Amino acid sequence: MGEPTAERTRRARRARPRSDDDRRALVEPLLAPDEQLLWVGYSDPRKMFGSHDRWLVPLSILFTGFVVAVLVRGAVEGIPLPAAVVLLVFLLIGAHGMVGRFLVKRHRKRTEVYAVTDRRALVTDGRHTRDVDVRRTDRMVDDSGDHLSIEWNETGDLDTLFLGGSSAVRQYANTGLDGILGMRRDFAFYDVTDGDGLAFALEQAVDR
């Protein structure tokens, strides 16, 4: 006899969704009575590096190395306490750029579920849910062959380089820096291995 849906939902919320049943258990309570679930999936947790890391990784290493060098010199020669505090903050920023953001990214990949219904595209972890109208066509598709990523253009009206701007969102998307300290997270499905299933579900939804 199969496991009751309510119990699957509680179990999926307590731990990382490990199967399609767990993912469906997170999504199904969010659906309207007449809303049809077409597809569920996730971001491949094995894919941790993206195109942005070609410059983010060396930049983070150089930044952190510079801060460490200044701190060491300050410790030897003496440095005012306020300056030391500022440098320690910079050191934490550099450490997040080198290591912390990958922990954030991995956590998202292991807990967030992607879903397509006949009305919406959803991202949920069981506690927080974001969605967009699935019929929207203002989306960008990146198909590498092994993974499919789709980004909906939620910030097309913002053209600044600052925290809320589209350039900033695009620049830090799927790096673990997006959504940190007020940075917006664009709505997207990243690094999906079941690209054919996702594309077919989106086509079905748009055609309805």
For each residue, the residues with C-beta under 8 A, 3 or more apart:
1:
2:
3: 7 8 21
4: 7 8
5: 8 9 25 28
6: 9 10
7: 3 4 10 11
8: 3 4 5 11 12 21 22 24 25
9: 5 6 12 13 25 26 28 29 126
10: 6 7 13 14
11: 7 8 14 15 22 25
12: 8 9 15 17 22 23 25 26 126
13: 9 10 26 126 127
14: 10 11
15: 11 12 18
16: 110 111
17: 12 22 23 25 26 42 111 113
18: 15 22
19: 22 23
20: 23 24 40
21: 3 8 24 25
22: 8 11 12 17 18 19 25 26
23: 12 17 19 20 26 27 40 41 42 113 115
24: 8 20 21 27 28 37 40
25: 5 8 9 11 12 17 21 22 28
26: 9 12 13 17 22 23 29 30 113 124 125 126
27: 23 24 30 31 37 40 113 115 122 124
28: 5 9 24 25 31 37
29: 9 26
30: 26 27 122 124 129
31: 27 28 35 37 117
32: 35 119
33:
34:
35: 31 32 117 118 119 120
36: 117 118
37: 24 27 28 31 40 115 116 117
38: 116 117 118 201 204 205
39: 115 116 194 197 198 200 201
40: 20 23 24 27 37 113 114 115 116
41: 23 113 114 115 189 192 193 194 197 198
42: 17 23 45 109 112 113 114 192
43: 47 108 109 112 114 189 190 191 192
44: 47 109 147 191 192 193
45: 42 48 106 109 110
46:
47: 43 44 50 147 191
48: 45 102 105 106
49: 53
50: 47 53 174 175
51: 54
52: 55 56 171 172 173 174 175
53: 49 50 56 57 175
54: 51 57 58
55: 52 58 59
56: 52 53 59 60 97 175 177
57: 53 54 60 61 98
58: 54 55 61 62
59: 55 56 62 63 97
60: 56 57 63 64 94 97 98
61: 57 58 64 65 98
62: 58 59 65 66
63: 59 60 66 67 90 93 94 97
64: 60 61 67 68 91 94 95 97 98
65: 61 62 68 69
66: 62 63 69 70
67: 63 64 70 71 87 90 91 94
68: 64 65 71 72 91
69: 65 66 72 73
70: 66 67 73 74 87
71: 67 68 74 75 79 84 87 88 91
72: 68 69 75 76
73: 69 70 76 77
74: 70 71 77 78 79 83 84 87
75: 71 72 79
76: 72 73
77: 73 74
78: 74
79: 71 74 75 83 84 87
80: 83 84
81: 84 85
82: 85 86
83: 74 79 80 86 87
84: 71 74 79 80 81 87 88
85: 81 82 88 89
86: 82 83 89 90
87: 67 70 71 74 79 83 84 90 91
88: 71 84 85 91 92
89: 85 86 92 93
90: 63 67 86 87 93 94
91: 64 67 68 71 87 88 94 95
92: 88 89 95 96
93: 63 89 90 96 97
94: 60 63 64 67 90 91 97 98
95: 64 91 92 98 99 100
96: 92 93 99 100 101 177 180
97: 56 59 60 63 64 93 94 100 101 177
98: 57 60 61 64 94 95
99: 95 96 102 103
100: 95 96 97 103 104 176
101: 96 97 104 105 175 176 177 180
102: 48 99 105 106 176
103: 99 100 106 107 176
104: 100 101 107 108 176 180
105: 48 101 102 108 109 174 175 176
106: 45 48 102 103 109 110
107: 103 104 110 111
108: 43 104 105 111 112 125 176
109: 42 43 44 45 105 106 112 191
110: 16 45 106 107
111: 16 17 107 108 125 126
112: 42 43 108 109 123 124 125
113: 17 23 26 27 40 41 42 122 123 124 125 126
114: 40 41 42 43 121 122 123 189 192 198
115: 23 27 37 39 40 41 121 122 123 124
116: 37 38 39 40 120 121 122 134 198 201 202 205
117: 31 35 36 37 38 120 121 122 134 205
118: 35 36 38 134 204 205 208
119: 32 35 133 134 205
120: 35 116 117 131 132 133 134
121: 114 115 116 117 131 132 134 152 187 189 202
122: 27 30 113 114 115 116 117 129 130 131
123: 112 113 114 115 129 130 131 187 189
124: 26 27 30 112 113 115 128 129 130
125: 26 108 111 112 113 128
126: 9 12 13 26 111 113
127: 13
128: 124 125
129: 30 122 123 124
130: 122 123 124 185 187
131: 120 121 122 123 187
132: 120 121 136 152 154 187
133: 119 120 136
134: 116 117 118 119 120 121 202 205 206
135: 205 206
136: 132 133 139 152
137: 206
138: 152 153 156
139: 136 150 151 152 153
140: 150 151 153
141: 148 149 150
142: 148 149 150 151
143: 147 148 149 195
144: 147 148 149
145:
146: 193
147: 44 47 143 144 191 192 193 195
148: 141 142 143 144 189 192 195 198 199
149: 141 142 143 144 174 188 189 190 191 192
150: 139 140 141 142 188 189 192 198 202
151: 139 140 142 173 186 187 188
152: 121 132 136 138 139 186 187 188
153: 138 139 140 156 166 186
154: 132 184 186 187
155: 158 164 165 166 169 184 186
156: 138 153 166
157: 166
158: 155 164 165 166 169
159: 165 166 167
160: 164 165 166 167 168
161: 165 167 168 171
162: 165 168
163: 168 181 182 183 184
164: 155 158 160 168 184
165: 155 158 159 160 161 162 168 169
166: 153 155 156 157 158 159 160 169 170
167: 159 160 161 170 171
168: 160 161 162 163 164 165 171 172 183 184
169: 155 158 165 166 172 173 178 183 184 185 186
170: 166 167 173 186
171: 52 161 167 168
172: 52 168 169 175 177 178 183
173: 52 151 169 170 178 185 186 188 190
174: 50 52 105 149 178 188 190 191
175: 50 52 53 56 101 105 172 178
176: 100 101 102 103 104 105 108 180
177: 56 96 97 101 172 180 183
178: 169 172 173 174 175 183 184 185 186
179: 183 184 185
180: 96 101 104 176 177 183
181: 163
182: 163
183: 163 168 169 172 177 178 179 180
184: 154 155 163 164 168 169 178 179
185: 130 169 173 178 179
186: 151 152 153 154 155 169 170 173 178
187: 121 123 130 131 132 151 152 154
188: 149 150 151 152 173 174
189: 41 43 114 121 123 148 149 150 192 198
190: 43 149 173 174
191: 43 44 47 109 147 149 174
192: 41 42 43 44 114 147 148 149 150 189 195 198
193: 41 44 146 147
194: 39 41 197 198
195: 143 147 148 192 198 199
196: 199 200
197: 39 41 194 200 201
198: 39 41 114 116 148 150 189 192 194 195 201 202
199: 148 195 196 202 203
200: 39 196 197 203 204
201: 38 39 116 197 198 204 205
202: 116 121 134 150 198 199 205 206
203: 199 200 206 207
204: 38 118 200 201 207 208
205: 38 116 117 118 119 134 135 201 202 208
206: 134 135 137 202 203
207: 203 204
208: 118 204 205
